[in-house]
Amino acid sequence: MASEFDLIRRHFTRAPRHTALAVGDDAALLQPRAGMQLAVSTDMLVAGTHFFPDADAEALGWKTLAVNVSDIAAMGAEPRWAVLALSLPSADEAWIAAFARGFFACAEAFGVDLAGGDTTRGPLNLCVTIFGEVPVGAAITRDGAQPGHDIWITGTPGLASLGLAHLRGEIALQGDHARRCLDALHRPRPRVGFGLALRGIASAMLDVSDGLLGDLGHILERSACGARIDVPTLPLADLRAAGADDDLARRCLLSGGDDYELLFTAPAARRDEIAALGQTLGLPVTRIGTVTAQPGQLLLREADDREHYSAPRGYDHFG
């Protein structure tokens, strides 16, 4: 049976691109570039909570890193380094090799060095700490939204949640629709390029991991503002085309998690710039509402101009 160190050496050691000292010592040595701050985030994926225990190992390797890269993108930062801690039920070489392929495919796609980590025996648990760089004073935080600012979302939120609904038997997706939704669930694409382009434009930003309304609530809380969402502007067309009725489409888009799209606010004067960025980067971006002055108040405005309150509550592991 392979030892812990054999597994690390075979599957998790790669030549670093921008790390002074990476895997193999007691600690990594990282050197941020001049004029940069470090953006640091940690995310954990637990079998049975964040993914099915029989999930495809290669896709899981991609997602384990991608959800962390997305946190860095949401700060307007550039991902650079990661450390990986694995709790594994057994030293299953085939599973570990597939997981590593997916993990390093994501690392290659987004320019991340694996700088170190740890392995232990236990219930399947995957934890990444990621480090990014952002110029001093340029990070996009959650506390800059102001009344009158627009609210935007990238991509098509709700696809991942619709894919999960398919796996749970709530809907039977077919063909390309099934593939697209399951790909969104299992292989999310962090919006790094868009996050970098929004420096100096977006006033507040985060990535949608626990549901659009719930995550918007975090911006509203930190910015001491409210919001009005214009339901007719929501990008529901692809969800409906996949076969979701209006109720399921709205639930997936507004409350579903695992999207890892960027939700951000910006002054109305920047609308043309933001639309142009979407065209340049080939990523749909939709203006879905407005920041208001009432702290914590979240309104949904329907097509008939009827307004109703919504609780900005997302997924809560202890709720």
Secondary structure as the mmCIF struct_conf table of DSSP 4:
data_model
#
loop_
_struct_conf.conf_type_id
_struct_conf.id
_struct_conf.beg_label_comp_id
_struct_conf.beg_label_asym_id
_struct_conf.beg_label_seq_id
_struct_conf.end_label_comp_id
_struct_conf.end_label_asym_id
_struct_conf.end_label_seq_id
HELX_RH_AL_P HELX_RH_AL_P1 GLU A 4 HIS A 11
BEND BEND1 PHE A 12 PHE A 12
BEND BEND2 ARG A 17 HIS A 18
BEND BEND3 ALA A 20 ALA A 20
STRN STRN1 LEU A 21 LEU A 21
TURN_TY1_P TURN_TY1_P1 VAL A 23 GLY A 24
BEND BEND4 ASP A 25 ALA A 27
STRN STRN2 LEU A 29 LEU A 29
HELX_LH_PP_P HELX_LH_PP_P1 PRO A 32 ARG A 33
TURN_TY1_P TURN_TY1_P2 ALA A 34 GLY A 35
STRN STRN3 MET A 36 VAL A 46
STRN STRN4 ALA A 47 ALA A 47
TURN_TY1_P TURN_TY1_P3 GLY A 48 HIS A 50
STRN STRN5 PHE A 51 PHE A 51
TURN_TY1_P TURN_TY1_P4 PRO A 53 ASP A 54
HELX_RH_AL_P HELX_RH_AL_P2 ALA A 57 ALA A 73
TURN_TY1_P TURN_TY1_P5 ALA A 74 GLY A 76
STRN STRN6 GLU A 78 LEU A 88
BEND BEND5 PRO A 89 SER A 90
HELX_RH_AL_P HELX_RH_AL_P3 GLU A 93 PHE A 110
TURN_TY1_P TURN_TY1_P6 GLY A 111 GLY A 111
STRN STRN7 ASP A 113 ARG A 121
BEND BEND6 GLY A 122 PRO A 123
STRN STRN8 ASN A 125 PRO A 135
TURN_TY1_P TURN_TY1_P7 VAL A 136 GLY A 137
BEND BEND7 ARG A 142 ASP A 143
TURN_TY1_P TURN_TY1_P8 PRO A 147 GLY A 148
STRN STRN9 ASP A 150 THR A 154
BEND BEND8 GLY A 155 GLY A 155
TURN_TY1_P TURN_TY1_P9 PRO A 157 GLY A 158
HELX_RH_AL_P HELX_RH_AL_P4 LEU A 159 LEU A 167
TURN_TY1_P TURN_TY1_P10 ARG A 168 GLY A 169
BEND BEND9 GLU A 170 GLU A 170
HELX_RH_AL_P HELX_RH_AL_P5 GLY A 175 HIS A 186
BEND BEND10 ARG A 187 ARG A 187
HELX_RH_AL_P HELX_RH_AL_P6 VAL A 192 ALA A 197
TURN_TY1_P TURN_TY1_P11 LEU A 198 ILE A 201
BEND BEND11 SER A 203 SER A 203
STRN STRN10 ALA A 204 ASP A 207
BEND BEND12 SER A 209 ASP A 210
HELX_RH_AL_P HELX_RH_AL_P7 LEU A 212 SER A 223
TURN_TY1_P TURN_TY1_P12 ALA A 224 ALA A 224
STRN STRN11 GLY A 226 ASP A 230
HELX_RH_3T_P HELX_RH_3T_P1 VAL A 231 THR A 233
BEND BEND13 LEU A 234 LEU A 234
HELX_RH_AL_P HELX_RH_AL_P8 ALA A 237 ALA A 241
TURN_TY1_P TURN_TY1_P13 ALA A 242 GLY A 243
HELX_RH_AL_P HELX_RH_AL_P9 ASP A 246 SER A 255
STRN STRN12 LEU A 262 ALA A 266
HELX_RH_3T_P HELX_RH_3T_P2 ALA A 268 ARG A 270
HELX_RH_AL_P HELX_RH_AL_P10 ARG A 271 LEU A 281
TURN_TY1_P TURN_TY1_P14 GLY A 282 GLY A 282
STRN STRN13 VAL A 285 THR A 292
BEND BEND14 ALA A 293 GLN A 294
TURN_TY1_P TURN_TY1_P15 PRO A 295 GLY A 296
STRN STRN14 LEU A 298 ARG A 301
TURN_TY1_P TURN_TY1_P16 ALA A 303 ASP A 304
BEND BEND15 ASP A 305 ASP A 305
STRN STRN15 GLU A 307 TYR A 309
TURN_TY1_P TURN_TY1_P17 HIS A 317 PHE A 318
#
